[in-house]
């Protein structure tokens, strides 16, 4: 096995040259400022690159990624990213973005051991347990997997809304909107789960409506065999 990754350095040089050709002075300007309007909290899956999916350039979106796009109140890594994004970068939108076909979510659904990450995926299992009665009614595992991907986005979006960082921003009337989205590996498109929250008073209602919409949609699929 080669220890060299020369092909990646060559690819990097081509990318840098092409970027500079399309936008002369791009990197010089990038050094001078970082003023993204968006924070993307997504999965570490290599098939889900935030900038490319959104069609944005480096510097346009601040990104935090981990296995299964989880936000835990004790995770100082995620909370530090959210705090820096809100307090220092003044982002106006936080998008929690899951994706269909997520391996971490599937492991949680199947209660499958995969190693050290089991301890992290336990948070997704908590989501599964919370909605167990309804999920157990979905016999098709592929459909249940998709549903749990969406439910996980809702729960992690709720965690973002309930974090002290976001609550403090809203208390001082800073404009921060939390969104729950899911990305389709099969078509490259983002679906809005309508978990959109701009102030504390809207959290419960937004969560309830988004959860109801998910259950209604999947119940219809089970009943009719189509979306």
C-alpha positions as CSV (number, residue, x, y, z in Angstrom):
1,X,0.0,0.0,0.0
2,X,1.3,3.4,-1.0
3,X,1.9,5.9,1.8
4,X,1.7,8.8,-0.6
5,X,-1.5,10.7,-1.5
6,X,0.0,12.7,-4.4
7,X,-3.3,12.4,-6.3
8,X,-5.1,14.4,-3.6
9,X,-2.5,17.2,-3.7
10,X,-2.8,17.3,-7.5
11,X,-6.5,17.5,-7.2
12,X,-6.2,20.3,-4.7
13,X,-4.0,22.3,-7.0
14,X,-6.4,21.9,-9.9
15,X,-9.3,22.9,-7.6
16,X,-7.5,26.0,-6.4
17,X,-6.4,27.1,-9.8
18,X,-9.9,26.6,-11.2
19,X,-11.5,28.5,-8.3
20,X,-9.1,31.4,-8.8
21,X,-9.7,31.4,-12.5
22,X,-13.5,31.6,-12.0
23,X,-13.2,34.2,-9.3
24,X,-9.9,36.2,-9.4
25,X,-8.9,37.2,-5.9
26,X,-11.2,34.6,-4.2
27,X,-8.7,33.3,-1.7
28,X,-7.4,36.8,-0.8
29,X,-10.9,37.8,0.0
30,X,-11.5,34.6,1.9
31,X,-8.6,35.4,4.2
32,X,-10.0,38.7,5.1
33,X,-13.4,37.6,6.3
34,X,-15.6,34.8,7.5
35,X,-19.2,35.9,7.6
36,X,-21.5,33.0,6.9
37,X,-25.3,33.3,7.4
38,X,-25.7,29.6,7.9
39,X,-24.7,26.9,10.4
40,X,-25.1,23.3,9.0
41,X,-25.2,20.5,11.6
42,X,-25.0,17.3,9.6
43,X,-23.8,13.8,9.5
44,X,-20.2,12.9,9.1
45,X,-21.1,10.7,6.1
46,X,-18.7,11.4,3.3
47,X,-21.6,11.5,0.8
48,X,-23.1,14.6,2.5
49,X,-20.9,17.6,1.9
50,X,-22.7,20.7,3.0
51,X,-21.2,23.4,0.7
52,X,-21.6,21.3,-2.5
53,X,-25.2,20.3,-1.6
54,X,-26.2,23.9,-1.0
55,X,-24.3,25.1,-4.0
56,X,-22.3,27.5,-1.8
57,X,-18.6,28.4,-1.8
58,X,-16.2,28.0,1.1
59,X,-16.9,30.8,3.7
60,X,-20.6,30.8,3.0
61,X,-21.6,28.1,5.5
62,X,-20.2,27.1,8.9
63,X,-20.3,23.3,9.4
64,X,-20.4,20.9,12.3
65,X,-20.7,17.1,11.5
66,X,-20.8,13.9,13.5
67,X,-22.2,10.4,13.2
68,X,-26.0,10.7,12.6
69,X,-26.2,14.5,13.1
70,X,-26.7,14.3,16.8
71,X,-26.9,17.3,19.2
72,X,-26.5,16.4,22.8
73,X,-26.7,18.9,25.7
74,X,-23.5,17.6,27.2
75,X,-21.5,17.7,23.9
76,X,-19.2,20.7,24.4
77,X,-18.0,20.3,20.8
78,X,-21.4,20.8,19.2
79,X,-22.4,23.5,21.8
80,X,-19.1,25.4,21.2
81,X,-19.7,25.4,17.5
82,X,-23.3,26.6,17.9
83,X,-22.1,29.3,20.4
84,X,-19.3,30.5,18.1
85,X,-21.6,30.6,15.1
86,X,-24.3,32.6,17.0
87,X,-22.1,34.9,19.1
88,X,-19.1,35.5,16.9
89,X,-20.2,34.8,13.4
90,X,-23.8,36.1,13.9
91,X,-25.3,33.3,11.7
92,X,-29.0,33.7,11.2
93,X,-30.0,30.1,10.3
94,X,-29.1,26.8,11.9
95,X,-30.0,23.8,9.7
96,X,-30.0,20.3,11.3
97,X,-29.7,18.0,8.3
98,X,-30.1,14.3,8.4
99,X,-30.0,12.0,5.3
100,X,-31.8,9.0,4.1
101,X,-29.7,5.8,4.3
102,X,-27.8,7.0,7.4
103,X,-25.8,4.0,8.7
104,X,-25.8,5.3,12.3
105,X,-29.6,5.6,12.2
106,X,-29.9,2.1,10.8
107,X,-27.7,0.7,13.5
108,X,-29.9,2.3,16.1
109,X,-33.0,0.9,14.4
110,X,-31.6,-2.6,14.3
111,X,-30.0,-2.3,17.8
112,X,-26.8,-3.5,16.1
113,X,-23.4,-3.2,17.8
114,X,-20.8,-1.5,15.7
115,X,-18.1,-0.6,18.2
116,X,-17.2,2.5,20.2
117,X,-19.8,4.4,18.2
118,X,-22.5,2.4,20.0
119,X,-22.2,4.9,22.9
120,X,-22.9,7.8,20.5
121,X,-25.6,6.1,18.6
122,X,-27.4,5.4,21.9
123,X,-28.8,9.0,21.5
124,X,-30.5,7.9,18.2
125,X,-31.7,4.8,20.0
126,X,-33.3,7.1,22.5
127,X,-35.2,8.7,19.6
128,X,-36.3,5.2,18.5
129,X,-37.5,4.3,22.0
130,X,-39.4,7.6,22.3
131,X,-41.4,6.8,19.1
132,X,-41.2,3.0,19.5
133,X,-45.0,2.4,19.5
134,X,-45.5,4.1,16.2
135,X,-42.3,2.8,14.6
136,X,-43.1,-0.8,15.5
137,X,-46.2,-0.4,13.3
138,X,-44.0,0.0,10.2
139,X,-43.3,-3.5,9.1
140,X,-41.1,-2.6,6.1
141,X,-37.6,-1.9,7.5
142,X,-36.6,0.4,4.6
143,X,-39.6,2.6,5.3
144,X,-39.0,2.5,9.1
145,X,-35.3,3.5,8.5
146,X,-36.4,6.5,6.5
147,X,-39.0,7.5,9.1
148,X,-36.4,7.2,11.9
149,X,-34.0,9.4,9.9
150,X,-36.7,12.1,9.9
151,X,-37.6,11.6,13.5
152,X,-34.0,11.9,14.5
153,X,-33.8,15.3,12.7
154,X,-36.8,16.5,14.6
155,X,-35.4,15.5,18.0
156,X,-31.9,17.0,17.3
157,X,-33.5,20.2,16.0
158,X,-35.5,20.3,19.3
159,X,-32.3,19.9,21.2
160,X,-30.8,22.8,19.3
161,X,-33.8,24.9,20.2
162,X,-33.6,24.0,23.8
163,X,-29.8,24.6,24.2
164,X,-28.8,27.4,26.4
165,X,-26.9,29.1,23.6
166,X,-30.0,29.4,21.3
167,X,-32.3,30.2,24.2
168,X,-29.9,33.0,25.3
169,X,-29.8,34.4,21.7
170,X,-33.6,34.4,21.6
171,X,-33.8,36.1,25.0
172,X,-31.7,39.0,23.7
173,X,-33.9,39.1,20.5
174,X,-31.1,38.0,18.2
175,X,-32.4,36.6,14.9
176,X,-31.7,32.9,14.9
177,X,-33.9,30.4,13.0
178,X,-33.6,26.7,13.5
179,X,-34.6,24.4,10.6
180,X,-34.9,20.6,10.3
181,X,-34.1,19.1,6.9
182,X,-33.3,15.7,5.4
183,X,-31.2,15.0,2.4
184,X,-31.7,12.4,-0.2
185,X,-28.7,10.5,-1.4
186,X,-30.8,9.0,-4.2
187,X,-31.6,12.4,-5.8
188,X,-29.4,15.1,-4.3
189,X,-32.3,17.0,-3.0
190,X,-33.1,18.5,0.5
191,X,-36.6,18.0,2.0
192,X,-37.8,20.6,4.5
193,X,-39.5,18.8,7.4
194,X,-41.1,22.0,8.5
195,X,-39.4,22.1,11.9
196,X,-38.8,25.8,11.6
197,X,-38.4,27.8,14.8
198,X,-37.6,31.5,15.3
199,X,-38.5,32.0,18.9
200,X,-39.1,30.0,22.1
201,X,-42.9,30.3,22.0
202,X,-42.9,28.4,18.6
203,X,-40.9,25.4,19.6
204,X,-43.6,23.1,20.9
205,X,-46.0,23.9,18.1
206,X,-43.4,23.5,15.3
207,X,-42.3,20.2,16.7
208,X,-45.9,19.0,17.1
209,X,-46.9,20.0,13.6
210,X,-43.7,18.5,12.0
211,X,-44.1,15.2,13.9
212,X,-47.7,15.0,12.9
213,X,-46.9,15.6,9.3
214,X,-44.3,12.8,9.3
215,X,-46.7,10.3,10.9
216,X,-49.5,11.2,8.6
217,X,-47.3,10.8,5.5
218,X,-45.9,7.4,6.5
219,X,-49.3,6.2,7.7
220,X,-50.6,7.0,4.2
221,X,-47.8,5.1,2.6
222,X,-48.5,2.1,4.7
223,X,-52.2,2.3,3.9
224,X,-52.0,3.0,0.2
225,X,-48.6,1.7,-0.7
226,X,-47.6,5.1,-2.1
227,X,-46.7,8.6,-0.7
